[in-house]
């Protein structure tokens, strides 16, 4: 039996096609469900191994990116999502899906650390390829220390910490940082354009201590072949295989057995 | 005056940098303010005064504020804000406020009851120093607000929620026309903003005399919409007498057309009639085959006048409207790519040279880019191709072209409304926005346009449109409607009128859901409120469609029924307010004869200077707005959403190498895709309208062929933007362009499948009437048989050879170099169509065989600019070219070899071992090896064995990155 992905749909989600395609290419069976239906039957989450929220502009980013869908997820799905996580399932959010996970309080879950996502320091929507260094915290998905290229496309991708929280040490020690932006040589940087958002600590993605709630701003589902890379896999942006490896890594725990 | 509202204002924490505040400060500091500290920008919410403080605090904390990032200020209705001088910018009454809608929905979710009350949003700009508040209000209001739809107030003044209008109790009204003379008829047309000519008003008068009653206002409005230039294309489809005169004033060519468009553009498609064209010129978009089962629908629209008044809103609704055209093609196509082309005034123009009532070109450009960005990105449709043109002729009348491309299964290409079906509207609500958009766009702009036509501006809400898209495709696949179309110009009147043209329709206008009460029946009928679609739904399918709409949170309304009496009947409160035969509505417009006169284009040779500094000229060319990189625009567009953008607009290791066509896959699991290219040459058209059109078509073709598109499966679209074509000289150049379209399409085997014209792009100041340059945008869409075989436009391998395919010549009229050097007007090169077709086919063959490693077309800036772009996109490689080796017809000098702009030329990169095969493929084509790829990251140009130009990649890139 294939790993089962339950993929959320809501008004303004617009990266559903490519995310579904990526999961299917990586060997999953994907079911899509509208938030209106899922809030009526949240127990459907029990039928999946991975719960995924694609990118987009849910509710037009009104009141802040991910805010309103975050409220819905928190109010209606939180119990089932925690149960899914407790029994070994994964929760994955990309771009706006990541913003939803943060606003719903599912990431980063580190005591004493308040995280939010806000406008890029350039104050523009940034649509450009990024490189990320893989942290030890997700070495079960991709090799730690490797460079992971994927396109960024967001306006509110800057990770900020709450008042008086000035560095990312607490996130580091909790192994909550999954990915950090870096330059071509692998040096971590918060400088535009290598880091499109100006995130504190150059953070591109966060992960729970279990390693199974993961969110990131760039889009691995848009890097599935050499045709996707800006230089046709010539080396400046990897070789076109990294995105698919990411999804395979995400699904790996559910390949072996049928029920989580 | 209503009671003051609660204000909740969120600013970033004081410790955070506020980039929006910095940008706002820079904007007003150039215009009479001199702030030393940056403004702080806040997002504000007005809450009803009936709430108590505890309720307001709860709403602020649980919904509005982001406590990690922001500070919250609450101002009670009876308080004054304490923190310095602030300017508040809010929407005018009746302007949609989507964020407020979302907030009210979220409050329901939080189980906070607003007791039927509303909230509104605004933005605040707070000074951090002492300022003269009146100056701040004046300057800030003018520069930070869009006074067409917004108002600015000082924060220490009163601020109340807008009142809710009360429903209107109107009844049927007739307008007296039967006994008027011509001048009086024209007065009626003007007073009602109908934009109908005297002759058209007389046709209306004759009709109502025949049926022996006066028309109602709704009938006149319906006729005005349906007969508008925007909807009917009267000039292009009408009779024309054409003359070409030489410098001595003698007639050298004459022609008569009964229907100009039909005998030129349509005729070419009819002559070609390829079986792979599934739908041409009859639906909202043209459709060609990608595979046997999947078609590609393409449409390009203009949205010029609304964008001149409100660049952001106008461009956003421009792309939104074009996307709806794709949704309304057949039984619905799925949009997967967008295009945009902007024509604006020069960037260095002084404020004093800008006509009254007109914005600075930079502000227009920033606004239209932001409009396309925010609409397209929210829709999740990648904006993948386009350009920016700067020209003094567009200062007062900028042009905004927006295109949309969709995929549609073959079985959904045909549609027809069915008598007895329900007329179902779904999507956004109807408001007063965009009243008279169709008639407004058919008239020239004037200096008061900004104030009197504000209702012509439409306000877009992309998330509503996205929901419409979601439900429409789901309903299509469940076979829940027989036909669908969008509400564009003319609103319900055009959509229902067109769907019911052959059968008839009855509409109860009371049924239309309104954004706010108070609209009269004729306003409901012609409102151009956005994000609305009309479907023909069998009564049995309504409940299933209703539940689908409920799931997607889309409002559905039954407006009436399609009939079989071939009449249009409108009712309001049960009373018939319009009743006309469809035949008169669609066929009654008189077609007056128009006269066209064109003069002969310059034939003199270009006087290229004998001496020139090649390096300087090259860098100037790379900075010229026509050549300068548009990457900064593309980087604001989510041009890779949907995951199908496989040959990007900017490519290479540094992501800044300009591509030719962009290639997109509509289906991720199929090898096929489409290459999209845009051609536009107004500078050439000013000198030679025929050459301008021909070069635009050639450029679009070059783009798609270089990107791997199949020249035998390429369809093109025309968008004519011209001045007032009732004037013979304007129409003269239009006829020449139409002739070029006809001849080029047949010669290239590329049928036109759809098009749209926008005439009357003129601007009146006092007595002076200024027309834009003759502007034809040609958009080419080519099927790519296997996306994996496409190649980029930057060099990829040292020691590979560089060949120029296609001959250069010395004609440099309207070239970028001639513009920079200030040369006298001279002959503009025209394509040699016979050779061009052989070249396109040969390049396609060579790319398909994999012997071309990279390929770039020669366009604005000529060979030198193309070679520089091939270096800019490369990873540590360079290019070396010898200008003496350039293939040509006629004699070339170094400067004309490098900078002239003859059409149908390419540079291709090939390995030495593939050269013999290339030679076979290029039989019959003029081509030559002109240089090679080097391993030093620079461009080196040679003449007479000497290096005339040697520029490092970084210098080329820096020059090219100056924003256009």
Interface residues (C-beta under 8 A of the other chain):
Chain A: X11 X12 X13 X14 X15 X17 X18 X21 X22 X34 X36 X37 X55 X56 X57 X59 X60 X61 X62 X63 X64 X67 X68 X71 X72 X75 X114 X115 X116 X118 X119 X121 X122 X123 X124 X125 X126 X127 X128 X129 X151 X153 X160 X161 X162 X163 X219 X221 X222 X224 X227 X228 X230 X231 X232 X234 X235 X236 X237
Chain B: X12 X13 X15 X16 X17 X19 X20 X23 X63 X64 X66 X67 X68 X69 X98 X99 X102 X103 X105 X106 X109 X110 X373 X377 X378 X379 X380 X381 X461 X462 X463 X466 X467 X470 X550 X551 X552 X553 X634 X635 X636 X637 X638 X639 X640 X641 X642 X643 X644 X646 X647 X648 X650 X651 X652 X653 X654 X655 X668 X669 X787 X788 X792 X796 X875
